[in-house]
Amino acid sequence: MKKVHPYVWILAVILLWSIWQITSAVLTNHPITNYPPKGHRVVALGDSLIVGIGAGSPEGGFIPVLEKRLDTAIVNKGVSGDTTRDGLMRLENDVLNENPDIVIVLLGGNDYLRQIPEEETFANLRTIISQTQSHGAVVMLLGVHGGLLVDHFDDNFAALAKETGSLFVPNVLDGIIDNKTLMSDEIHPNDRGYEKIVDKIAPSLLGLILAAPEVVKEQ
């Protein structure tokens, strides 16, 4: 019998996990709006985490690592210091005008740091999501921590994702922000930290990409 290369098994496991991520959302009465995506154009809207601040080089940031992991292009629309209000203000020009099929949204951390009321934070996120979905895109909502001792954001993120039909990845800095070996400063991961974030997100994003009808690359 011909021996199967271990890399093939790894790819198979990732594929199955990706499909399960999507299926489990549907089975828990959480249908994903606009699923399956109509194509593979991915845009990421966010703050310094999307920019990749803290990485040792541009290639070590969140989006470049994710692109390499999935072998797919991602339009990076991160702006350091952005709040949800800022993200909403530039949504049309930076995101919707790109005609995305999948939009990653990673905002809220700066709202917490600037003590913006939670109601405003999640109202802005709800508007960002609804406007994005009205353009036919699937939204992948990434959660962030909202508190020092108690996370005030977690339940709100989960409820918003279910309400809007967004694919949700909880608190992407969980297990990272409290580990100094994975952080470049108090709020930004280093290269290893961004790798850990990608570990959390890549399976779900891959599941969306694989569900889209067109091929990822032109032959």
PLY file of the C-alpha trace (Angstrom):
ply
format ascii 1.0
element vertex 219
property float x
property float y
property float z
element edge 218
property int vertex1
property int vertex2
end_header
0.00 0.00 0.00
1.23 3.47 -0.88
2.08 5.51 2.20
0.07 8.74 2.63
2.23 11.77 3.32
1.51 13.29 6.77
0.86 16.67 5.13
-2.16 15.18 3.36
-3.62 14.11 6.68
-3.05 17.58 8.12
-4.87 19.19 5.19
-7.73 16.72 5.59
-8.11 17.53 9.28
-8.09 21.28 8.58
-10.70 20.83 5.86
-13.00 18.78 8.11
-12.61 21.28 10.94
-13.40 24.16 8.59
-16.58 22.50 7.40
-17.59 21.69 10.97
-17.13 25.32 12.04
-19.73 26.38 9.48
-22.06 23.42 10.04
-22.08 23.83 13.81
-23.21 27.45 13.47
-26.18 26.37 11.40
-27.04 23.48 13.73
-27.19 25.85 16.71
-29.92 27.94 15.05
-27.38 30.44 13.81
-27.76 30.56 10.03
-25.10 32.64 8.31
-26.46 35.53 6.27
-25.50 35.39 2.56
-23.96 31.94 2.99
-22.45 30.50 0.87
-20.35 33.46 -0.31
-20.73 34.37 -3.96
-16.97 34.54 -4.44
-13.59 34.65 -2.76
-12.81 38.37 -2.44
-11.97 38.92 1.22
-11.66 42.34 2.88
-10.57 42.89 6.49
-11.89 45.95 8.35
-10.31 46.78 11.68
-7.79 48.53 13.86
-4.12 47.99 14.74
-4.59 44.24 15.05
-5.60 44.08 11.38
-2.69 46.40 10.54
-0.36 44.00 12.35
1.19 46.43 14.83
3.70 44.63 17.03
4.91 42.18 14.41
8.65 42.06 13.76
8.11 42.67 10.05
5.19 43.36 7.69
5.14 39.66 6.79
4.61 38.71 10.44
1.34 40.60 10.87
-2.10 39.07 11.16
-3.30 39.48 7.57
-0.06 38.43 5.78
0.17 35.31 7.95
-3.49 34.51 7.27
-2.99 35.04 3.52
-0.04 32.69 3.50
-1.81 30.07 5.60
-4.84 29.96 3.27
-3.04 30.86 0.04
-5.58 33.58 -0.68
-5.45 37.36 -1.06
-7.01 39.56 1.62
-7.52 43.31 1.19
-6.18 44.90 4.38
-8.27 47.87 5.52
-6.91 48.19 9.02
-6.24 51.61 10.56
-4.43 51.90 13.89
-6.50 53.50 16.63
-9.83 53.02 14.88
-12.98 52.73 16.97
-16.21 51.20 15.71
-17.35 54.73 14.86
-14.27 55.24 12.68
-14.80 51.89 11.00
-18.40 52.76 10.23
-17.42 56.14 8.75
-15.01 54.56 6.26
-17.03 51.41 5.59
-18.35 52.45 2.19
-15.12 53.81 0.72
-12.73 51.26 2.21
-14.82 48.10 2.20
-18.05 48.17 0.21
-16.41 49.81 -2.81
-14.09 46.77 -2.94
-17.11 44.57 -3.78
-16.24 41.99 -1.12
-17.68 38.52 -0.84
-16.40 37.99 2.71
-15.69 40.77 5.22
-13.67 40.23 8.40
-14.61 42.74 11.11
-12.24 43.25 14.05
-13.19 46.37 16.01
-14.10 47.29 19.57
-10.81 47.20 21.45
-10.22 50.93 21.10
-13.82 51.60 22.12
-13.08 49.89 25.42
-9.78 51.73 25.90
-11.50 55.09 25.27
-14.44 54.18 27.50
-17.00 54.53 24.74
-20.38 53.23 25.98
-21.01 49.59 25.11
-24.37 50.50 23.61
-22.66 52.76 21.07
-19.97 50.19 20.31
-22.42 47.45 19.47
-24.84 49.77 17.68
-21.97 50.75 15.38
-20.99 47.11 14.85
-24.60 46.22 14.09
-24.75 48.94 11.44
-21.42 47.88 9.93
-22.66 44.31 9.69
-26.09 45.13 8.28
-24.71 47.48 5.62
-22.10 44.92 4.63
-24.67 42.16 4.40
-26.99 44.37 2.35
-24.22 44.39 -0.28
-24.33 40.60 -0.39
-21.23 39.78 1.65
-20.78 37.27 4.45
-19.52 38.85 7.69
-16.94 37.15 9.88
-17.11 38.88 13.27
-14.04 38.60 15.50
-14.53 39.21 19.20
-12.19 41.23 21.42
-11.88 41.51 25.20
-13.79 44.30 26.92
-12.51 44.50 30.47
-9.60 43.86 32.80
-11.11 41.36 35.24
-14.50 40.76 33.63
-15.14 40.61 29.89
-18.14 42.86 29.30
-18.03 42.33 25.53
-18.18 38.54 25.20
-21.93 38.02 25.58
-22.65 41.10 23.46
-20.47 39.85 20.61
-22.08 36.40 20.71
-25.60 37.85 20.75
-24.81 40.26 17.92
-23.37 37.47 15.79
-26.47 35.34 16.29
-28.83 38.26 15.70
-27.17 39.28 12.44
-26.16 35.86 11.13
-22.44 36.57 11.27
-19.82 33.84 11.51
-18.34 34.44 14.95
-14.89 33.78 16.40
-14.85 34.69 20.13
-12.16 36.83 21.78
-9.24 36.40 19.40
-6.74 37.51 22.05
-7.85 34.94 24.60
-4.79 33.06 25.85
-2.53 35.54 24.08
-2.86 38.92 25.80
-2.00 37.44 29.20
1.06 35.61 27.86
4.08 37.93 27.68
5.89 35.58 25.31
3.18 36.21 22.71
2.90 39.99 23.11
5.05 42.85 21.83
3.45 45.33 24.25
0.38 45.45 26.49
-2.16 45.29 23.67
-0.39 44.06 20.51
0.80 40.52 19.77
4.24 39.70 18.42
4.82 37.37 15.47
4.06 34.29 17.55
0.95 35.93 18.93
-0.38 36.70 15.46
0.26 33.09 14.48
-1.98 32.08 17.40
-4.72 34.45 16.23
-4.52 32.96 12.76
-4.84 29.48 14.30
-8.23 30.54 15.69
-9.52 32.18 12.52
-8.12 30.25 9.59
-10.40 27.17 9.82
-13.59 29.25 9.79
-12.42 31.50 6.97
-11.28 28.49 4.97
-14.74 26.99 5.41
-16.28 30.10 3.86
-13.80 30.17 0.99
-14.36 26.50 0.18
-18.13 27.03 0.15
-17.94 29.71 -2.54
-18.78 28.47 -6.05
-15.86 29.95 -8.03
-12.33 28.63 -8.01
-9.93 30.59 -5.79
-7.29 31.04 -8.47
-7.43 31.36 -12.20
-5.57 28.61 -14.00
0 1
1 2
2 3
3 4
4 5
5 6
6 7
7 8
8 9
9 10
10 11
11 12
12 13
13 14
14 15
15 16
16 17
17 18
18 19
19 20
20 21
21 22
22 23
23 24
24 25
25 26
26 27
27 28
28 29
29 30
30 31
31 32
32 33
33 34
34 35
35 36
36 37
37 38
38 39
39 40
40 41
41 42
42 43
43 44
44 45
45 46
46 47
47 48
48 49
49 50
50 51
51 52
52 53
53 54
54 55
55 56
56 57
57 58
58 59
59 60
60 61
61 62
62 63
63 64
64 65
65 66
66 67
67 68
68 69
69 70
70 71
71 72
72 73
73 74
74 75
75 76
76 77
77 78
78 79
79 80
80 81
81 82
82 83
83 84
84 85
85 86
86 87
87 88
88 89
89 90
90 91
91 92
92 93
93 94
94 95
95 96
96 97
97 98
98 99
99 100
100 101
101 102
102 103
103 104
104 105
105 106
106 107
107 108
108 109
109 110
110 111
111 112
112 113
113 114
114 115
115 116
116 117
117 118
118 119
119 120
120 121
121 122
122 123
123 124
124 125
125 126
126 127
127 128
128 129
129 130
130 131
131 132
132 133
133 134
134 135
135 136
136 137
137 138
138 139
139 140
140 141
141 142
142 143
143 144
144 145
145 146
146 147
147 148
148 149
149 150
150 151
151 152
152 153
153 154
154 155
155 156
156 157
157 158
158 159
159 160
160 161
161 162
162 163
163 164
164 165
165 166
166 167
167 168
168 169
169 170
170 171
171 172
172 173
173 174
174 175
175 176
176 177
177 178
178 179
179 180
180 181
181 182
182 183
183 184
184 185
185 186
186 187
187 188
188 189
189 190
190 191
191 192
192 193
193 194
194 195
195 196
196 197
197 198
198 199
199 200
200 201
201 202
202 203
203 204
204 205
205 206
206 207
207 208
208 209
209 210
210 211
211 212
212 213
213 214
214 215
215 216
216 217
217 218
